[in-house]
Amino acid sequence: MPQSWLRLSVRAGAADLDAVSNFLIERGSPGVVVKRSGIEAYFRRSRTDASLKRAVHRFLRAIERLDGHRRKLSARWKVFAEENWHHSWRRFIKPQKIGKSFWVTPPWVTPPKLRRREVITIEPGMAFGIGSHATTRGCLEFLEKAAGFLRGKDFAALDVGTGSGILAIALAKLGARTIWAIDNDPVALKVARENLSFNGVEKNVHLSGAELRRIRKSFLLVVANLTAETILGLADALAQKVAPRGFLILSGILHEQVRAVTRRFGTEGFVLLRRKREREWVTLLFKRK
Ligand SMILES: C[S@@+](CC[C@H](N)C(=O)[O-])C[C@H]1O[C@@H](n2cnc3c(N)ncnc32)[C@H](O)[C@@H]1O
């Protein structure tokens, strides 16, 4: 029996695209395609379809209530069989050049060979981090920058909230000697393990569900793409993990939350070197004094 799928089409304005796509990824869609006027997301059909639909509709109504939205976010569901699946969302996921160092690609496409670009292959699945989100891109660009500052040094790195493992893979490709990657979601850990292995870097990465506070080591490079709330909650633990004159990259921060984060890490002895904004998302690169 071919697997059948649900296709959800949501019409939404630019301001809501990130929130809606994040939610659908969190609800387990392996294929979320963001278009100019909305989003298409694909879900494997299962016995929980009814509760998925209810959760999506509740979320869309909650978004509509925010900031006095006037426009309705409309949602349409369609069922279709496996054979159509390959011709639908897959064709929208293309290899992307990120920064000066990377191609991020799904496994079914071979990106053109370009000198000096490392290929990171990510199977779009149940974890965040296929390179299409502003925060992942911001982290990849700043990882490249920080690794440039550390060139010639033998450095270890920590990836907090590894999701698909994309940043840990990038760190391995940028020459980190060892990488610690943690996530508190067992599904993300499973997906990350597969992606690390597919990219041939599983030996360089210690992947685990360890709590940040339980890690006793310090690192010359730490990256955390979480949310501002989580980052502030973990600020002392994150700061402690960065070795003197080491680098800290933080993302998942909304534009209006940047000041609170920079102030907090200022008090922890960090200097802000760079910030990058893409739409409402900001990525910060700090150096520890
Ligand atoms: C936005 S995703 C980032 C994924 C990937 N690093 C990227 O940049 O695309 C955040 C990830 O952090 C994980 N996470 C959230 N809070 C965490 C915590 N306190 N400790 C470890 N992982 C956490 C989530 O499960 C999720 O996989």
The ligand as a Gaussian input file, in Angstrom:
#p B3LYP/6-31G(d) Opt

LIG

0 1
 C       15.571000      26.322000      16.332000
 S       16.128000      24.673000      16.506000
 C       17.805000      24.831000      15.932000
 C       18.269000      23.668000      15.110000
 C       19.621000      23.852000      14.431000
 N       20.673000      24.029000      15.417000
 C       19.596000      25.042000      13.495000
 O       20.289000      26.030000      13.775000
 O       18.904000      24.982000      12.455000
 C       16.303000      24.553000      18.274000
 C       16.607000      23.166000      18.788000
 O       16.953000      23.312000      20.164000
 C       16.373000      22.283000      20.937000
 N       16.266000      22.807000      22.312000
 C       15.395000      23.710000      22.806000
 N       15.659000      23.976000      24.110000
 C       16.762000      23.241000      24.432000
 C       17.526000      23.079000      25.633000
 N       17.210000      23.738000      26.744000
 N       18.576000      22.227000      25.610000
 C       18.887000      21.546000      24.479000
 N       18.189000      21.650000      23.329000
 C       17.147000      22.490000      23.293000
 C       15.068000      21.965000      20.220000
 O       14.666000      20.645000      20.488000
 C       15.467000      22.178000      18.752000
 O       15.891000      20.971000      18.145000

